[in-house]
Amino acid sequence: MTALHPNERQRREFKLQRELGPDLVALMRDPEVREVMVNPDGRVFVDHARTGLGKTSITVESIHMKAALGTLAALLDTVITQDQPVLQAELDLFGGRIEGMRAPVVSAPSLTFRKKATQIYSLGEYVDSGRLTAARKRLLQTAVAEKKNILVVGGTGSGKTTFINALLRELGRQEPGSRIVLIEDTRELQCGLENTVELRAVPGVATMEALLRTTLRLRPDRIVVGEVRGPEALTLLTSWNTGHPGGFASLHANDAPSALRRMELLVQEGCGHRLPELIAEVVDVIVHLERGARVDGILHVLGHGEGTYETVWLEERCI
């Protein structure tokens, strides 16, 4: 990607904000708004930290959205066309990740903007807000201390990345000298530990799987993956299982038990086999989040036998 001259970047950023309109820009800058969604019909919805998902009174004309996507593509030194109708990128201007689409994949230009978390909550603050019980907080603190591999699962917008940030904060409290390697395709994880290396997967340059293999040469104490969504699942399990325990990762799943089946499918993409025994051996704890970032349950994976996983829901039990 060719670096833009600062004056040219400033010009394009100003043009983008003008095309989006002041109301939409204000939503993107609002610290309480986590996600902004402009649908093909021009209606705008937001995911608000306090009120959740809801419709706004704002509408955006198709011609303005098309122009904004074109300017955004130019700002990122790429294009959005009929042959390349999806635009995915980080947008430093508003501090988040943006996904734009145009015909033929949608009927009219649309855009989704997801803001990077600006505040790192502690597990104690999760308890104070009612999203985590004190008993589950103690269980998670023990899991971190004992280097259990923790999988954080939930649906889109359930707060998985923010919760991993809370686990990283807890890790920093317990082991401030740990060396952490973070791997993700969009910068969302935030780690306050001094000895941290952040790796970013870039399409056509470095895959998540390739970065995981590279990670093993970086002497990490803990390996943390922003989101597992492909064949890198197998490499992650292998990494955790070969002298690098105590990692965190997130995964899209409807509940904790289905996360194990989801992992099987992703592992199968990597090697052609589901390997449930390996999954059961490596994944220790699964934290399920409901929308609103509330911890719905913590599942302890004990093993795999007779075609099924052996698990137990944790409350006051020791891990």
C-alpha positions in Angstrom: 0.0 0.0 0.0 1.4 3.4 -1.0 1.5 5.9 1.9 -0.5 9.0 1.3 1.0 12.4 1.7 -0.4 13.9 5.0 -2.2 16.7 3.1 -3.8 14.2 0.7 -4.9 12.0 3.6 -6.4 14.9 5.4 -8.3 16.0 2.2 -9.7 12.5 1.7 -10.7 12.2 5.4 -12.5 15.5 5.2 -14.3 14.4 2.0 -15.3 11.1 3.6 -16.8 12.9 6.7 -18.7 15.2 4.4 -20.2 12.3 2.4 -21.2 10.4 5.5 -22.8 13.4 7.0 -22.5 15.0 10.4 -25.1 12.8 12.1 -23.4 9.6 11.1 -20.0 10.9 11.9 -21.3 11.9 15.4 -22.5 8.3 16.0 -19.1 6.9 14.9 -17.4 9.3 17.4 -19.8 8.7 20.2 -17.9 6.8 23.0 -21.1 5.0 24.0 -21.8 3.6 20.5 -20.1 0.2 19.8 -21.4 -0.4 16.3 -23.0 1.6 13.5 -24.9 -0.2 10.7 -26.2 1.5 7.6 -28.5 -0.8 5.7 -29.0 -0.8 1.9 -32.3 1.0 2.4 -30.5 3.9 4.1 -31.8 3.2 7.6 -29.2 3.4 10.4 -29.0 1.2 13.4 -26.6 1.3 16.3 -25.4 -0.9 19.1 -25.3 1.3 22.2 -23.3 0.3 25.3 -26.3 1.1 27.6 -29.4 0.5 25.5 -28.2 -2.2 23.1 -29.3 -2.6 19.4 -31.8 0.0 18.2 -32.9 2.0 15.2 -32.0 5.7 14.9 -33.9 8.5 13.1 -31.0 9.0 10.7 -31.2 7.9 7.0 -28.5 8.0 4.4 -29.1 8.4 0.7 -27.7 5.7 -1.5 -25.8 8.2 -3.7 -24.0 9.6 -0.6 -23.1 6.1 0.7 -21.8 5.1 -2.7 -19.6 8.2 -2.7 -18.4 7.6 0.8 -17.4 4.0 0.0 -15.5 5.2 -3.0 -13.6 7.8 -0.9 -13.0 5.3 1.8 -11.5 2.9 -0.8 -9.3 5.6 -2.1 -8.2 6.5 1.4 -7.1 2.9 1.9 -5.4 2.7 -1.5 -7.9 0.2 -2.9 -11.1 0.1 -4.9 -14.7 -1.1 -4.4 -16.3 -2.1 -7.7 -18.8 -4.7 -9.1 -15.9 -7.1 -9.4 -14.6 -6.3 -5.9 -17.8 -5.3 -4.1 -16.7 -5.8 -0.4 -14.4 -3.5 1.4 -12.9 -4.6 4.7 -10.4 -2.5 6.6 -9.4 -0.7 9.8 -10.3 3.0 9.8 -8.0 4.9 12.1 -10.0 8.1 11.5 -12.8 6.7 13.8 -10.8 4.0 15.6 -12.5 0.9 14.4 -13.2 -1.7 11.7 -15.3 -1.0 8.7 -17.0 -3.2 6.2 -18.6 -1.7 3.1 -20.6 -3.4 0.4 -22.1 -2.5 -2.9 -23.9 -4.3 -5.8 -24.1 -7.1 -6.8 -23.8 -8.5 -3.2 -26.3 -6.0 -1.9 -29.2 -4.0 -3.5 -27.6 -0.7 -2.6 -24.4 0.5 -0.8 -24.3 -0.4 2.9 -21.7 0.0 5.6 -21.0 -1.5 9.1 -18.6 0.2 11.4 -17.4 -1.5 14.6 -15.5 0.5 17.1 -12.4 -0.7 18.9 -12.9 -0.9 22.6 -11.5 2.2 24.3 -11.8 1.0 27.9 -10.3 -2.2 29.4 -12.6 -3.5 32.1 -11.4 -5.6 35.0 -13.1 -8.8 36.1 -14.1 -6.9 39.2 -15.9 -4.3 37.1 -17.8 -7.1 35.3 -18.9 -8.2 38.8 -19.9 -4.7 39.8 -22.0 -4.3 36.6 -23.8 -7.6 37.2 -22.4 -9.3 34.2 -20.3 -11.8 36.2 -20.8 -13.4 39.5 -18.2 -13.2 42.3 -17.9 -17.0 42.2 -17.2 -17.1 38.5 -14.7 -14.3 38.9 -12.8 -16.4 41.4 -12.9 -19.4 39.0 -11.5 -17.3 36.2 -8.7 -15.9 38.3 -7.8 -19.5 39.3 -7.9 -20.5 35.6 -5.5 -17.7 34.6 -3.2 -18.5 37.5 -3.1 -22.2 36.7 -2.4 -21.5 33.0 -5.7 -23.0 31.7 -6.5 -22.5 28.1 -9.6 -20.4 27.9 -12.0 -20.1 25.0 -14.4 -17.2 25.0 -17.5 -17.8 22.9 -20.7 -16.1 22.0 -22.6 -14.5 19.1 -21.6 -11.4 17.1 -21.5 -8.3 19.3 -21.6 -10.3 22.6 -18.3 -8.7 23.8 -15.9 -11.5 23.3 -12.9 -9.3 22.5 -13.6 -7.0 25.4 -13.8 -9.9 27.8 -10.5 -11.3 26.6 -9.1 -7.8 27.3 -10.3 -8.2 30.8 -8.6 -11.6 31.1 -5.4 -10.0 29.8 -5.7 -7.3 32.5 -6.1 -10.0 35.1 -3.0 -11.8 33.6 -1.1 -8.5 33.9 -2.1 -8.2 37.5 -0.9 -11.8 38.3 2.1 -12.0 36.0 3.4 -8.6 35.0 6.6 -10.1 33.6 4.9 -12.5 31.2 5.7 -12.3 27.5 2.5 -12.2 25.4 2.0 -12.7 21.7 -1.3 -11.3 20.3 -2.6 -12.5 16.9 -5.6 -11.0 15.1 -6.7 -9.8 11.7 -8.0 -6.5 13.1 -6.4 -4.7 16.0 -8.9 -5.0 18.8 -7.0 -6.8 21.6 -5.4 -4.5 24.2 -2.8 -5.7 26.5 -1.1 -3.6 29.2 1.9 -5.9 29.7 5.2 -4.4 28.8 6.6 -7.5 27.0 3.9 -7.8 24.3 4.2 -8.6 20.6 1.2 -7.8 18.4 0.9 -9.7 15.1 -1.6 -8.9 12.5 -2.8 -11.2 9.7 -2.9 -9.4 6.3 -4.7 -11.0 3.3 -2.3 -12.2 0.7 0.7 -11.5 3.0 0.4 -13.5 6.2 -2.4 -15.8 7.4 -3.4 -16.4 11.0 -2.1 -19.9 10.6 1.3 -18.7 9.3 1.6 -16.2 12.2 0.8 -18.9 14.7 3.7 -20.9 13.4 5.9 -17.9 13.6 4.8 -17.2 17.1 6.5 -20.4 18.4 9.9 -18.8 17.5 9.1 -15.7 19.5 9.4 -17.4 22.9 5.9 -16.5 24.2 4.7 -17.3 27.7 1.1 -17.0 26.5 -0.5 -17.0 23.0 -3.7 -15.0 22.6 -5.8 -15.1 19.4 -8.4 -12.5 18.7 -10.8 -14.8 16.9 -10.5 -18.4 15.6 -12.4 -18.8 12.4 -10.5 -21.2 10.1 -7.8 -23.9 9.8 -5.6 -22.0 12.2 -7.6 -23.7 14.9 -5.4 -26.8 14.6 -2.2 -24.8 14.8 -3.5 -22.9 17.8 -4.3 -26.2 19.6 -0.9 -27.6 18.8 0.8 -24.4 20.0 -1.1 -24.5 23.3 -0.3 -28.2 23.6 3.5 -27.9 23.1 4.8 -25.8 26.0 2.7 -22.7 25.7 -0.4 -23.2 27.9 -2.6 -20.5 29.4 -3.7 -18.9 26.2 -7.0 -17.1 25.4 -9.0 -17.1 22.1 -12.5 -16.2 21.0 -14.9 -18.2 18.8 -18.3 -17.6 17.4 -20.7 -20.2 18.9 -24.3 -20.2 20.2 -23.3 -21.8 23.5 -20.3 -23.4 25.3 -21.0 -27.1 24.2 -21.5 -26.1 20.6 -18.2 -24.3 20.7 -16.5 -27.8 20.9 -18.3 -28.9 17.8 -17.4 -25.7 16.0 -13.7 -26.3 16.9 -14.0 -29.7 15.4 -15.1 -28.3 12.1 -12.4 -25.7 12.0 -9.7 -28.3 12.9 -11.1 -30.5 10.1 -10.4 -27.6 7.7 -6.8 -27.8 8.6 -6.1 -31.5 8.5 -9.2 -33.4 7.3 -10.0 -34.8 10.7 -12.0 -33.5 13.6 -9.7 -34.6 16.4 -12.1 -34.3 19.4 -9.6 -36.0 21.7 -7.0 -33.2 21.0 -9.6 -30.5 21.5 -10.6 -32.0 24.8 -7.0 -32.3 25.9 -6.1 -28.7 25.1 -9.2 -26.6 25.7 -9.7 -26.4 29.5 -12.3 -23.7 30.0 -15.1 -22.2 27.8 -16.7 -18.9 28.8 -20.1 -18.3 27.1 -21.2 -14.6 26.8 -24.7 -13.5 26.1 -25.4 -10.3 24.2 -24.6 -7.5 26.5 -21.3 -9.2 27.6 -23.0 -11.1 30.4 -21.2 -14.3 31.4 -23.9 -17.0 30.9 -21.8 -19.9 32.1 -18.3 -21.4 32.4 -17.8 -24.9 31.1 -14.9 -27.1 32.2 -13.7 -29.6 29.6 -12.6 -32.8 31.4 -12.0 -35.1 28.4 -13.5 -37.1 25.5 -14.7 -40.6 25.6 -17.3 -42.9 23.9 -18.0 -40.3 21.2 -18.9 -37.4 23.6 -17.2 -34.7 25.6 -17.0 -35.0 29.3 -17.7 -31.5 30.8 -19.0 -29.9 33.9 -20.5 -26.4 34.5 -18.4 -24.5 37.0 -19.6 -22.4 39.9 -17.9 -22.8 43.3 -16.0 -26.0 42.3 -12.2 -25.9 42.0 -10.8 -26.3 38.5 
